[in-house]
Amino acid sequence: MRKSHMMVACAALTFLGALGGTMVSTPLQALELPAPELMFVFPADQQQIAAPLSEISLMFTAPVDLVSVAIITPDQQRIVLHDAFNGSEEKKGDSFTLSLPQPLTMPGTYLIDYSASVTDPSDRSASSTSSYSGFIITEGVAESGE
């Protein structure tokens, strides 16, 4: 009988320890940094533009560490414009304009694949965002609607 009482006591302590750990971690989660938010991108999401396109722009609501930016072409090629993990220069700020190695001219749908993060230097907590924005390069000058 004593063995079963001991097992129940251990189970209760384990449960209370887990519950206590949850209560302790909840206030810390409330202090978590908000993820960076993209406020503006050029070309805008779903925007149709005429070729050529030689640069893209990203603007965030607050300063970020730009982690990566790539263009995915209509034929699924990936053009890396910035990659903090593979030798690109560190970029910090809220606004970025990135030049393409060659202007984009092929008609079709393109994706801008981007990642950014923020870090609180006081406690090294971090938050990040990663998403896509699409745009379309048309074959010629945008139609006037006539």
C-alpha positions as CSV (number, residue, x, y, z in Angstrom):
1,M,0.0,0.0,0.0
2,R,2.8,2.4,0.8
3,K,4.2,2.0,-2.6
4,S,0.9,3.0,-4.3
5,H,0.6,6.0,-1.9
6,M,4.1,7.0,-2.9
7,M,3.2,6.7,-6.6
8,V,0.1,8.9,-6.2
9,A,2.1,11.5,-4.3
10,C,4.8,11.5,-7.0
11,A,2.1,11.9,-9.7
12,A,0.5,14.7,-7.7
13,L,3.8,16.5,-7.3
14,T,4.6,16.0,-11.0
15,F,1.2,17.5,-12.0
16,L,1.5,20.4,-9.6
17,G,5.1,21.1,-10.9
18,A,3.8,21.1,-14.4
19,L,0.9,23.4,-13.4
20,G,3.3,25.7,-11.6
21,G,5.6,25.7,-14.5
22,T,2.8,26.7,-16.8
23,M,1.8,29.5,-14.4
24,V,5.3,30.8,-14.3
25,S,5.7,30.7,-18.1
26,T,2.4,32.4,-18.9
27,P,3.6,35.9,-17.8
28,L,6.8,35.5,-19.8
29,Q,4.8,34.6,-22.9
30,A,2.8,37.8,-22.5
31,L,6.0,39.7,-22.8
32,E,6.9,38.0,-26.1
33,L,7.9,40.3,-28.9
34,P,5.3,40.9,-31.6
35,A,6.3,39.5,-35.0
36,P,7.5,42.1,-37.6
37,E,4.8,43.3,-39.9
38,L,5.2,44.2,-43.5
39,M,3.6,47.6,-44.2
40,F,4.5,48.1,-47.9
41,V,6.0,46.2,-50.7
42,F,6.9,47.2,-54.3
43,P,5.6,45.8,-56.5
44,A,2.5,45.5,-54.4
45,D,0.8,42.2,-53.9
46,Q,-1.0,41.1,-57.1
47,Q,0.1,44.3,-58.9
48,Q,0.5,44.1,-62.6
49,I,3.5,46.0,-63.9
50,A,5.3,46.3,-67.3
51,A,8.8,44.9,-67.7
52,P,11.5,45.6,-66.9
53,L,11.7,45.5,-63.1
54,S,15.1,46.2,-61.7
55,E,14.5,46.6,-57.9
56,I,12.0,45.7,-55.1
57,S,11.2,47.6,-51.9
58,L,10.0,46.4,-48.5
59,M,8.9,48.6,-45.6
60,F,8.1,47.2,-42.1
61,T,6.1,48.9,-39.3
62,A,9.3,48.9,-37.1
63,P,13.0,48.3,-37.5
64,V,13.9,44.6,-38.3
65,D,16.8,42.4,-39.1
66,L,16.3,41.4,-42.7
67,V,17.0,37.7,-42.8
68,S,16.3,36.8,-46.4
69,V,14.7,38.0,-49.6
70,A,14.4,36.1,-52.9
71,I,12.3,36.3,-56.1
72,I,10.7,33.2,-57.4
73,T,10.3,33.5,-61.2
74,P,7.4,32.1,-63.3
75,D,9.8,29.2,-64.3
76,Q,10.5,28.4,-60.6
77,Q,14.0,29.8,-60.5
78,R,15.0,31.4,-57.2
79,I,16.9,34.7,-57.4
80,V,18.4,35.4,-53.9
81,L,18.7,39.1,-53.2
82,H,19.7,38.8,-49.6
83,D,20.5,35.9,-47.3
84,A,21.9,36.7,-43.8
85,F,23.0,33.1,-43.3
86,N,25.0,32.8,-46.5
87,G,27.3,35.8,-46.5
88,S,25.0,38.7,-47.3
89,E,25.8,41.9,-45.4
90,E,23.7,42.5,-42.3
91,K,20.7,44.7,-43.0
92,K,18.8,46.4,-40.2
93,G,16.1,49.0,-40.5
94,D,12.5,49.5,-41.4
95,S,12.9,50.2,-45.2
96,F,14.9,48.2,-47.8
97,T,15.4,48.6,-51.5
98,L,17.1,45.7,-53.2
99,S,18.5,45.7,-56.7
100,L,18.1,42.7,-58.9
101,P,21.2,41.2,-60.5
102,Q,19.4,41.5,-63.9
103,P,16.1,43.2,-64.6
104,L,13.1,40.9,-64.7
105,T,11.5,40.9,-68.2
106,M,9.8,37.5,-68.6
107,P,5.9,37.9,-68.4
108,G,4.2,35.9,-65.7
109,T,3.6,35.7,-62.0
110,Y,6.5,36.2,-59.6
111,L,6.8,35.8,-55.8
112,I,8.8,37.8,-53.3
113,D,9.8,35.4,-50.5
114,Y,10.9,37.4,-47.5
115,S,11.9,36.8,-43.8
116,A,12.6,39.3,-41.1
117,S,13.2,39.2,-37.3
118,V,13.3,41.4,-34.3
119,T,15.4,40.8,-31.2
120,D,15.1,42.4,-27.7
121,P,18.7,43.0,-26.6
122,S,17.8,43.1,-23.0
123,D,16.7,39.5,-22.8
124,R,17.7,38.1,-26.3
125,S,14.0,37.2,-27.0
126,A,13.2,37.2,-30.7
127,S,10.3,37.0,-33.0
128,S,10.1,36.6,-36.8
129,T,7.9,36.6,-39.8
130,S,8.2,34.9,-43.2
131,S,5.8,35.3,-46.1
132,Y,5.3,35.8,-49.8
133,S,4.0,38.6,-51.9
134,G,3.1,38.1,-55.6
135,F,3.1,40.4,-58.6
136,I,2.6,40.0,-62.3
137,I,4.9,41.2,-65.1
138,T,2.7,41.8,-68.2
139,E,3.9,41.4,-71.8
140,G,3.8,45.1,-72.5
141,V,2.7,48.4,-71.1
142,A,-0.4,48.0,-68.9
143,E,-3.6,48.4,-70.8
144,S,-5.4,51.7,-70.5
145,G,-8.9,50.1,-70.6
146,E,-10.0,51.7,-73.9
